[in-house]
Amino acid sequence: MLNVGDQAPEFVLPDADMTMTDSASLGGKPYVVYFYPKDDTPGCTMEGIEFTELMGDFEALGVAVVGVSKDTCVSHAAFRDKYGLSIQLVADVEGQLCDAYGVWQEKEKNGEKKMGIVRSTFIVDADGIIRHALYDVKPKGHAEQVLELVRAL
C-alpha cells in the first residue's frame, strides 16, 4: 500500500477510446487517480456519475481525474457512454497499476474470500507525490470529499 509522501507510480495505459494515457502527461499539475472494482455496477456507477457531475470544478482547479479498473477498453467505453461519464477511464487489464498502488487485495463477501480491487483514491500533487491515499472508500459522496481535499492543496 502507498502512503502520503510516496512517489506516485508511473503508468501508460489505454483509455476507453484506446488512446494511451501516460502519467507523465499529467505531471506538472495535481491529479486524482481512483480505483473502482467493476464497470456498470451500482457503487461504481454512482461514483463515476458523482465525479462527472463535479468535473467542471476539478477542471477549474486544473486537476485531471482518472478512473481505473481491470475492465477492458471496450467495457469502459460502453460504461462511459451508457451513463454519459466525462471522466477518463483507463484499462488496467493486467493489474500492474492496481498492484503498484496496493489496491488489488483479498476481499471477503458473503463468507467467500477472493481477490479484487479495493475502492481507493489517490490525490497526487504537481510533483508526483501522493498527498492523500484513501483506501476502502464508500462511493456515495466520495467525489465531493475528494474535491474538498484537492481544494485544500
C-alpha positions as CSV (number, residue, x, y, z in Angstrom):
1,M,0.0,0.0,0.0
2,L,1.1,3.5,-0.7
3,N,1.2,6.3,1.8
4,V,1.2,10.1,1.9
5,G,4.6,11.3,0.8
6,D,5.3,8.4,-1.6
7,Q,6.1,8.9,-5.2
8,A,3.0,8.1,-7.3
9,P,3.7,5.1,-9.6
10,E,4.1,5.9,-13.3
11,F,1.8,4.3,-15.9
12,V,1.0,4.1,-19.5
13,L,-2.5,2.5,-20.1
14,P,-5.2,2.7,-22.7
15,D,-8.4,4.6,-22.1
16,A,-11.9,3.9,-23.2
17,D,-11.0,5.2,-26.7
18,M,-7.9,3.0,-26.8
19,T,-5.7,6.1,-26.6
20,M,-2.7,5.6,-24.4
21,T,-2.8,7.6,-21.2
22,D,0.6,8.4,-19.7
23,S,1.1,9.6,-16.1
24,A,3.9,11.8,-17.3
25,S,1.5,13.8,-19.4
26,L,-0.4,14.5,-16.1
27,G,2.8,15.8,-14.4
28,G,3.2,19.4,-13.5
29,K,-0.3,19.7,-12.2
30,P,-2.2,17.8,-9.5
31,Y,-4.4,14.8,-10.5
32,V,-6.7,12.3,-9.0
33,V,-6.5,8.5,-9.6
34,Y,-9.4,6.5,-8.3
35,F,-9.7,2.7,-8.5
36,Y,-13.0,1.0,-8.7
37,P,-14.0,-2.7,-8.8
38,K,-16.1,-3.0,-12.0
39,D,-17.8,-1.1,-14.7
40,D,-21.6,-0.8,-14.6
41,T,-22.1,-1.9,-11.1
42,P,-24.2,0.2,-8.6
43,G,-21.4,1.6,-6.5
44,C,-19.0,2.2,-9.4
45,T,-21.8,3.8,-11.4
46,M,-22.7,6.2,-8.5
47,E,-19.0,7.1,-8.1
48,G,-18.5,7.7,-11.8
49,I,-21.6,9.9,-12.0
50,E,-20.6,11.9,-9.0
51,F,-17.1,12.6,-10.4
52,T,-18.6,13.5,-13.7
53,E,-21.0,16.0,-12.0
54,L,-18.0,17.7,-10.4
55,M,-15.7,17.6,-13.4
56,G,-16.2,21.3,-14.0
57,D,-15.0,22.1,-10.5
58,F,-11.9,19.8,-10.9
59,E,-11.1,21.3,-14.3
60,A,-11.4,24.8,-12.9
61,L,-8.7,23.8,-10.4
62,G,-6.6,22.3,-13.2
63,V,-6.9,18.8,-11.8
64,A,-7.4,15.7,-14.0
65,V,-9.5,12.8,-12.8
66,V,-8.6,9.3,-13.9
67,G,-10.7,6.2,-13.1
68,V,-9.0,2.8,-13.2
69,S,-10.3,-0.8,-13.1
70,K,-9.3,-4.1,-14.7
71,D,-12.1,-3.8,-17.2
72,T,-11.3,-3.6,-20.9
73,C,-11.3,-0.5,-23.1
74,V,-14.5,-1.7,-24.8
75,S,-16.2,-2.2,-21.4
76,H,-15.0,1.3,-20.3
77,A,-16.4,2.8,-23.5
78,A,-19.8,1.1,-23.0
79,F,-19.9,2.2,-19.3
80,R,-18.9,5.8,-20.2
81,D,-21.5,6.1,-23.0
82,K,-24.3,4.4,-21.1
83,Y,-24.1,7.0,-18.2
84,G,-22.6,10.0,-20.0
85,L,-19.4,9.9,-17.9
86,S,-16.9,12.6,-18.7
87,I,-14.0,11.2,-16.6
88,Q,-11.2,9.4,-18.2
89,L,-11.4,5.7,-17.7
90,V,-8.2,3.6,-18.2
91,A,-8.0,-0.1,-18.5
92,D,-5.5,-1.9,-16.2
93,V,-6.4,-5.3,-17.5
94,E,-3.2,-7.0,-16.4
95,G,-3.5,-5.3,-13.0
96,Q,0.0,-3.7,-12.9
97,L,-1.2,-0.3,-11.7
98,C,-3.6,-1.9,-9.2
99,D,-0.6,-3.8,-7.8
100,A,1.6,-0.7,-7.8
101,Y,-0.9,1.3,-5.8
102,G,-1.7,-1.7,-3.5
103,V,-5.4,-1.8,-4.3
104,W,-5.5,-5.5,-5.5
105,Q,-6.3,-7.2,-2.2
106,E,-8.1,-10.2,-0.8
107,K,-11.7,-9.3,-0.1
108,E,-14.5,-11.2,1.7
109,K,-18.1,-11.1,0.6
110,N,-20.8,-13.5,1.9
111,G,-18.1,-15.6,3.7
112,E,-16.2,-16.1,0.4
113,K,-12.7,-14.8,0.0
114,K,-11.4,-13.7,-3.4
115,M,-9.0,-11.1,-4.9
116,G,-10.4,-7.8,-6.1
117,I,-9.9,-4.1,-6.3
118,V,-10.4,-2.2,-3.0
119,R,-12.2,1.0,-3.9
120,S,-9.4,3.6,-3.3
121,T,-8.5,7.1,-4.4
122,F,-5.2,9.0,-4.5
123,I,-4.6,12.7,-4.9
124,V,-1.2,13.4,-6.5
125,D,0.4,16.8,-6.4
126,A,2.2,18.6,-9.3
127,D,5.5,16.9,-8.3
128,G,4.1,13.4,-8.5
129,I,3.9,13.0,-4.7
130,I,0.9,11.3,-3.1
131,R,-0.8,13.9,-0.9
132,H,-3.8,11.8,0.1
133,A,-4.2,7.9,0.0
134,L,-7.8,6.9,0.7
135,Y,-8.3,3.1,0.8
136,D,-11.6,1.3,1.1
137,V,-13.8,4.3,0.5
138,K,-17.6,4.3,0.1
139,P,-18.8,5.6,-3.2
140,K,-21.7,7.9,-2.1
141,G,-20.4,11.5,-1.6
142,H,-16.8,10.4,-2.2
143,A,-16.2,12.7,-5.2
144,E,-17.2,15.7,-3.2
145,Q,-14.9,14.7,-0.4
146,V,-12.0,14.4,-2.9
147,L,-12.8,17.8,-4.4
148,E,-12.6,19.3,-0.9
149,L,-9.2,17.7,-0.4
150,V,-8.0,19.0,-3.7
151,R,-9.2,22.5,-2.9
152,A,-7.1,22.3,0.3
153,L,-3.8,21.5,-1.6
